[in-house]
């Protein structure tokens, strides 16, 4: 039986637990979406927590649709003069992006032993299931599923 020290962690989980930088202003978010859109065909996985992780990469069209829809949702529901709920491992060449649900922020600033999980993840690595104890409202599930109908 291998020891815990010899067990290799999933690449997605290693990346997910890595360092991230927040996109603080709405103007910065516009610029960041431009970076992601310019790489929309790079093979992104689009994952909504509470749903089964995707097995297939999204098309560039799906990535662009998601960006348009999530941007509209964030601006409508996060009624602040700053963004601060989108985080990337690298803002100029992202491989993993966490987007927090404006209605499930919990304690994001500062330190927490159990920080909230994002509502959505864009990743160039195949995602694995992330579990949280948060209730995922039916309206969020309907929103996500409606994108792909």
C-alpha positions as CSV (number, residue, x, y, z in Angstrom):
1,X,0.0,0.0,0.0
2,X,1.5,3.4,-1.0
3,X,2.1,5.9,1.7
4,X,0.4,9.3,1.6
5,X,3.8,10.8,0.7
6,X,3.9,8.7,-2.4
7,X,0.4,9.4,-3.6
8,X,0.4,11.8,-6.6
9,X,-2.1,14.6,-6.4
10,X,-4.4,15.3,-9.3
11,X,-2.9,18.0,-11.5
12,X,-6.2,19.9,-11.4
13,X,-6.3,19.9,-7.6
14,X,-2.6,21.1,-7.5
15,X,-3.4,23.9,-9.8
16,X,-6.7,24.7,-8.0
17,X,-4.8,25.1,-4.7
18,X,-2.1,27.3,-6.3
19,X,-1.7,31.0,-6.2
20,X,-4.3,33.3,-7.7
21,X,-4.7,37.0,-8.4
22,X,-8.0,38.8,-8.2
23,X,-9.4,40.9,-10.9
24,X,-10.3,43.9,-8.9
25,X,-12.0,46.4,-11.2
26,X,-14.7,46.0,-13.8
27,X,-12.4,47.6,-16.3
28,X,-9.7,45.0,-15.5
29,X,-12.4,42.3,-15.9
30,X,-13.2,43.6,-19.4
31,X,-9.5,43.4,-20.3
32,X,-9.2,40.0,-18.7
33,X,-12.1,38.6,-20.7
34,X,-10.4,39.9,-23.8
35,X,-7.4,37.7,-22.9
36,X,-9.6,34.7,-22.4
37,X,-11.6,35.4,-25.5
38,X,-8.3,35.6,-27.6
39,X,-7.6,32.1,-26.2
40,X,-11.1,30.7,-26.4
41,X,-10.1,27.9,-28.7
42,X,-7.3,26.7,-26.3
43,X,-9.4,23.8,-25.0
44,X,-11.1,25.2,-21.9
45,X,-13.2,23.0,-19.6
46,X,-16.2,24.9,-18.2
47,X,-17.2,23.6,-14.8
48,X,-20.1,24.7,-12.6
49,X,-19.8,23.4,-9.1
50,X,-22.7,21.2,-8.2
51,X,-22.7,19.7,-11.7
52,X,-20.7,16.8,-13.0
53,X,-17.3,17.9,-14.1
54,X,-17.1,18.1,-17.9
55,X,-15.4,15.3,-19.7
56,X,-15.1,17.3,-23.0
57,X,-13.4,20.6,-23.7
58,X,-15.6,23.5,-24.7
59,X,-15.6,24.9,-28.2
60,X,-14.5,28.5,-28.7
61,X,-18.1,29.4,-29.3
62,X,-19.1,27.9,-25.9
63,X,-16.3,29.7,-24.1
64,X,-17.4,33.0,-25.6
65,X,-21.0,32.4,-24.8
66,X,-20.1,31.5,-21.2
67,X,-18.0,34.7,-20.8
68,X,-20.8,36.9,-22.2
69,X,-23.4,35.3,-19.9
70,X,-21.3,35.1,-16.7
71,X,-20.2,38.7,-17.2
72,X,-23.8,39.8,-17.4
73,X,-24.7,37.8,-14.4
74,X,-21.8,39.2,-12.3
75,X,-22.5,42.8,-13.2
76,X,-26.2,42.4,-12.4
77,X,-25.9,40.5,-9.2
78,X,-22.6,41.8,-7.7
79,X,-23.8,45.4,-7.3
80,X,-20.5,46.9,-6.2
81,X,-18.2,49.4,-7.8
82,X,-15.5,46.8,-8.0
83,X,-15.3,43.2,-9.3
84,X,-13.2,41.2,-6.9
85,X,-14.9,37.9,-7.5
86,X,-12.9,36.5,-10.4
87,X,-9.4,35.1,-9.8
88,X,-6.8,33.7,-12.2
89,X,-3.6,31.8,-11.8
90,X,-2.1,34.2,-14.3
91,X,-4.0,37.3,-15.7
92,X,-2.0,37.5,-18.9
93,X,-1.8,33.7,-19.7
94,X,-4.5,32.0,-17.6
95,X,-4.8,28.3,-17.3
96,X,-7.3,28.2,-14.4
97,X,-9.9,30.8,-13.5
98,X,-12.2,30.8,-10.4
99,X,-15.4,32.8,-10.6
100,X,-17.3,33.2,-7.3
101,X,-21.0,33.3,-7.1
102,X,-22.1,36.8,-6.0
103,X,-24.8,35.2,-3.9
104,X,-22.5,32.8,-2.1
105,X,-19.4,34.8,-1.2
106,X,-19.0,33.8,2.4
107,X,-15.7,35.1,3.8
108,X,-13.5,35.7,0.8
109,X,-11.2,38.4,2.2
110,X,-8.7,37.3,4.8
111,X,-8.0,33.8,6.0
112,X,-10.4,31.0,6.5
113,X,-9.9,27.3,7.3
114,X,-12.8,26.6,5.0
115,X,-12.9,29.2,2.3
116,X,-15.9,29.1,-0.1
117,X,-15.5,27.3,-3.3
118,X,-16.1,29.2,-6.6
119,X,-19.4,28.8,-8.4
120,X,-17.6,28.3,-11.7
121,X,-14.2,27.2,-12.9
122,X,-12.5,27.5,-16.3
123,X,-9.6,25.2,-16.6
124,X,-7.2,24.0,-19.3
125,X,-6.7,20.9,-17.1
126,X,-9.5,18.3,-16.9
127,X,-11.4,19.2,-13.7
128,X,-12.2,16.7,-10.9
129,X,-15.3,17.1,-8.7
130,X,-15.1,19.7,-6.0
131,X,-17.5,19.4,-3.2
132,X,-18.8,22.0,-0.9
133,X,-21.6,22.1,1.6
134,X,-23.2,25.1,0.1
135,X,-26.7,24.7,-1.3
136,X,-26.7,25.3,-5.0
137,X,-30.0,27.1,-5.8
138,X,-32.1,25.7,-8.5
139,X,-32.0,29.1,-10.4
140,X,-28.2,28.7,-10.7
141,X,-28.6,25.2,-12.0
142,X,-31.3,26.3,-14.5
143,X,-29.0,29.2,-15.6
144,X,-26.1,26.8,-16.3
145,X,-28.2,24.2,-18.1
146,X,-30.0,26.9,-20.2
147,X,-26.6,27.9,-21.6
148,X,-26.1,24.5,-23.2
149,X,-29.7,23.7,-24.4
